[in-house]
Amino acid sequence: MAGIFENYRCEHHPDTGTRLGLAKAYLKGEVNADLAQRVLRRRDRDMWLEAESSTLAGVLIEPLVKACPRKKFILTIRDPYSWVDSWIDHNINLPPTKASGFAELDKIRLRVDDFPPTKHDSPLIQRGLPSLACYFQLWGNHNSRVLQAVPEERLLVVRTQEIAARIPEMAAWVGAPPETLRSDRAWLFVAPTKHRVLATLDAAYVQDTAERFCGTLMRRYFSDTFFPEAG
């Protein structure tokens, strides 16, 4: 999204110095929604952006929706299988460091302590990664929270494989001339090395875990890919 809207005042992960700490505190229940809302409203005025692309916006989605009542949101949603593979690839290729602050956020969001590894998670544990359930529950939780928090009239859901094709629709939805959006910048941050770790796990275990945490949303957004019998 940051690449597509780079002709505008747009940033990827803006205001990390404030939002990252706020996101961690919010998820841990150390900051209530009202305080988070006030901070986000003030920082939004200070940044004066026209667009942004940020995981932290999703983490803080409930107070952000209220803090900025005129904002529109685009939720890019990727199928959970390739999303988990991509997340694992990213963590192997560029392990999060404590200095960045994102390592702690990842641990909170993945709920590592809530989902201990099973015998099927050995390929992950050997790489120093958490159990498969941690990843699939994050996919389900993150997307569900955004869908529940953002009013339908303010939310456009775009499957990642359709981003380039739907640029004209996104432009019309935000009220921007389509030629000002950069279709050539639709695919950034592609993993330099793919490790295919998910393929090393027991297939039935992967499918059962995905169904447990992601089944409802998979059927809603990816029935043509994963549930063809649903029509």
C-alpha positions as CSV (number, residue, x, y, z in Angstrom):
1,M,0.0,0.0,0.0
2,A,2.8,2.4,0.8
3,G,4.3,1.8,-2.6
4,I,1.0,2.2,-4.4
5,F,0.2,5.5,-2.7
6,E,3.8,6.9,-2.7
7,N,2.7,9.9,-4.9
8,Y,0.9,11.1,-1.8
9,R,2.0,12.0,1.7
10,C,2.3,8.3,2.6
11,E,4.6,6.3,4.9
12,H,5.1,2.7,5.8
13,H,5.0,2.2,9.6
14,P,4.8,5.9,10.5
15,D,5.4,7.2,14.0
16,T,6.9,3.9,15.2
17,G,8.5,5.6,18.1
18,T,5.1,6.3,19.6
19,R,2.9,3.6,18.1
20,L,5.1,0.6,18.8
21,G,5.2,1.2,22.6
22,L,1.5,2.1,22.5
23,A,0.6,-1.1,20.7
24,K,2.5,-3.3,23.1
25,A,0.9,-1.6,26.1
26,Y,-2.6,-1.8,24.5
27,L,-2.3,-5.5,23.9
28,K,-1.1,-6.1,27.4
29,G,-4.0,-4.1,28.9
30,E,-1.7,-1.5,30.3
31,V,-3.3,1.3,28.3
32,N,-7.1,1.7,28.0
33,A,-8.8,2.4,24.7
34,D,-9.7,6.0,25.7
35,L,-6.0,7.0,26.3
36,A,-4.9,5.2,23.2
37,Q,-7.6,7.1,21.2
38,R,-6.3,10.4,22.5
39,V,-2.7,9.6,21.7
40,L,-3.6,8.4,18.2
41,R,-5.8,11.5,17.4
42,R,-3.0,13.8,18.4
43,R,-0.3,11.9,16.5
44,D,-2.5,11.8,13.4
45,R,-2.8,15.6,13.4
46,D,0.9,15.9,13.9
47,M,1.9,13.5,11.1
48,W,-0.6,15.0,8.6
49,L,-0.5,12.1,6.3
50,E,-2.8,11.3,3.4
51,A,-2.2,7.5,3.6
52,E,-0.2,5.0,5.6
53,S,0.6,1.3,5.6
54,S,1.2,-0.2,9.0
55,T,0.7,-3.4,10.9
56,L,0.5,-1.2,14.0
57,A,-2.7,0.4,12.6
58,G,-4.2,-3.1,12.8
59,V,-3.0,-3.7,16.3
60,L,-4.5,-0.4,17.4
61,I,-7.6,-0.7,15.2
62,E,-10.3,-0.1,17.8
63,P,-9.0,3.2,19.2
64,L,-7.8,4.3,15.8
65,V,-11.2,3.9,14.2
66,K,-12.7,6.2,16.9
67,A,-9.7,8.6,17.0
68,C,-10.0,9.3,13.2
69,P,-13.7,9.0,12.3
70,R,-13.1,10.3,8.7
71,K,-10.4,7.7,7.9
72,K,-11.1,4.9,5.4
73,F,-9.3,1.6,5.7
74,I,-8.1,-1.0,3.2
75,L,-7.6,-4.4,4.7
76,T,-5.3,-6.5,2.6
77,I,-6.0,-10.2,3.4
78,R,-3.8,-13.1,2.3
79,D,-4.7,-16.7,2.6
80,P,-3.5,-18.0,5.9
81,Y,-1.3,-20.8,4.5
82,S,0.9,-18.5,2.4
83,W,0.7,-15.8,5.0
84,V,2.2,-18.1,7.6
85,D,4.8,-19.3,5.2
86,S,5.7,-15.7,4.4
87,W,5.9,-14.7,8.1
88,I,8.2,-17.7,8.8
89,D,10.4,-16.8,5.8
90,H,10.7,-13.2,7.0
91,N,11.6,-14.2,10.6
92,I,14.3,-16.6,9.2
93,N,15.7,-14.2,6.7
94,L,15.5,-11.1,9.0
95,P,15.2,-12.2,12.6
96,P,13.6,-9.5,14.7
97,T,16.0,-8.0,17.2
98,K,15.3,-6.8,20.7
99,A,16.6,-3.4,19.7
100,S,13.8,-3.0,17.1
101,G,11.0,-3.5,19.7
102,F,9.1,-5.6,17.2
103,A,10.4,-8.9,18.7
104,E,8.5,-8.2,21.9
105,L,5.4,-7.1,19.9
106,D,5.6,-10.3,17.9
107,K,5.8,-12.4,21.0
108,I,2.7,-10.7,22.4
109,R,0.7,-11.0,19.2
110,L,1.7,-14.6,18.7
111,R,0.7,-15.5,22.3
112,V,3.7,-17.9,22.5
113,D,2.9,-18.8,26.1
114,D,-0.7,-19.7,25.3
115,F,0.1,-22.3,22.6
116,P,2.9,-24.6,23.6
117,P,4.4,-26.7,20.8
118,T,3.2,-30.2,20.0
119,K,5.1,-33.1,18.6
120,H,4.2,-31.9,15.1
121,D,5.9,-28.5,15.6
122,S,9.4,-29.9,15.7
123,P,10.5,-28.3,12.3
124,L,9.5,-24.9,13.8
125,I,11.0,-25.4,17.2
126,Q,14.3,-26.5,15.7
127,R,14.5,-23.1,14.0
128,G,13.7,-21.3,17.2
129,L,10.1,-20.5,16.1
130,P,6.9,-20.9,18.1
131,S,4.2,-23.5,17.5
132,L,2.0,-23.4,14.3
133,A,-1.1,-22.5,16.4
134,C,0.6,-19.2,17.3
135,Y,0.7,-18.1,13.7
136,F,-2.8,-19.2,12.6
137,Q,-4.4,-17.7,15.7
138,L,-2.7,-14.4,14.9
139,W,-4.0,-14.4,11.3
140,G,-7.6,-15.1,12.6
141,N,-7.4,-12.6,15.4
142,H,-5.9,-9.8,13.5
143,N,-8.3,-10.0,10.5
144,S,-11.4,-10.6,12.7
145,R,-10.6,-7.5,14.9
146,V,-10.3,-5.3,11.9
147,L,-13.5,-6.6,10.3
148,Q,-15.4,-6.1,13.6
149,A,-14.0,-2.7,14.5
150,V,-14.3,-0.8,11.1
151,P,-17.7,0.1,9.9
152,E,-18.5,-1.5,6.5
153,E,-18.8,1.9,4.8
154,R,-15.2,2.7,5.8
155,L,-13.6,-0.6,5.0
156,L,-12.5,-2.1,1.7
157,V,-11.2,-5.7,1.8
158,V,-8.7,-6.7,-0.9
159,R,-7.2,-10.1,-1.3
160,T,-3.4,-9.7,-1.7
161,Q,-3.4,-11.6,-5.0
162,E,-5.9,-9.1,-6.4
163,I,-4.1,-5.9,-5.3
164,A,-2.8,-4.9,-8.7
165,A,-6.0,-5.7,-10.5
166,R,-8.1,-3.7,-8.0
167,I,-6.1,-0.5,-8.0
168,P,-8.7,1.4,-10.1
169,E,-11.3,0.3,-7.5
170,M,-9.1,1.4,-4.7
171,A,-8.5,4.8,-6.4
172,A,-12.2,5.4,-6.8
173,W,-13.0,4.3,-3.3
174,V,-10.5,6.8,-1.8
175,G,-11.4,9.5,-4.3
176,A,-8.0,9.6,-6.1
177,P,-7.3,9.7,-9.8
178,P,-6.3,6.1,-10.8
179,E,-3.3,7.3,-12.7
180,T,-1.7,8.6,-9.5
181,L,-1.5,5.2,-7.9
182,R,1.6,3.2,-8.6
183,S,0.6,-0.2,-10.0
184,D,4.3,-0.9,-10.6
185,R,4.9,-0.6,-6.8
186,A,2.2,-3.1,-5.8
187,W,4.7,-5.9,-4.8
188,L,7.3,-4.7,-2.4
189,F,9.2,-6.6,0.4
190,V,9.2,-9.9,-1.5
191,A,11.1,-12.5,0.6
192,P,14.6,-12.9,-0.9
193,T,14.7,-16.6,0.1
194,K,11.7,-19.0,0.6
195,H,12.3,-21.8,3.1
196,R,9.0,-23.7,2.6
197,V,8.9,-24.6,6.3
198,L,5.1,-25.2,6.3
199,A,5.6,-28.0,3.8
200,T,7.8,-29.9,6.3
201,L,5.0,-30.2,8.8
202,D,2.4,-32.9,8.9
203,A,-0.2,-31.9,6.3
204,A,-3.2,-33.0,8.4
205,Y,-1.9,-31.1,11.4
206,V,-1.5,-27.9,9.3
207,Q,-5.0,-28.2,7.9
208,D,-6.6,-28.9,11.3
209,T,-4.8,-26.0,12.9
210,A,-5.8,-23.6,10.1
211,E,-9.4,-24.8,10.3
212,R,-9.4,-24.3,14.1
213,F,-8.4,-20.6,14.0
214,C,-9.1,-19.5,10.4
215,G,-11.9,-21.7,9.1
216,T,-14.7,-19.1,9.1
217,L,-12.7,-16.3,7.4
218,M,-11.2,-18.8,4.9
219,R,-14.6,-19.8,3.8
220,R,-15.7,-16.2,3.6
221,Y,-12.7,-14.9,1.5
222,F,-11.0,-17.9,0.0
223,S,-13.7,-20.5,-0.7
224,D,-12.7,-20.6,-4.3
225,T,-9.1,-21.6,-3.3
226,F,-9.6,-23.8,-0.2
227,F,-13.3,-24.7,-0.1
228,P,-14.4,-25.3,-3.8
229,E,-17.3,-27.4,-2.6
230,A,-18.8,-24.3,-1.0
231,G,-19.4,-23.0,-4.5
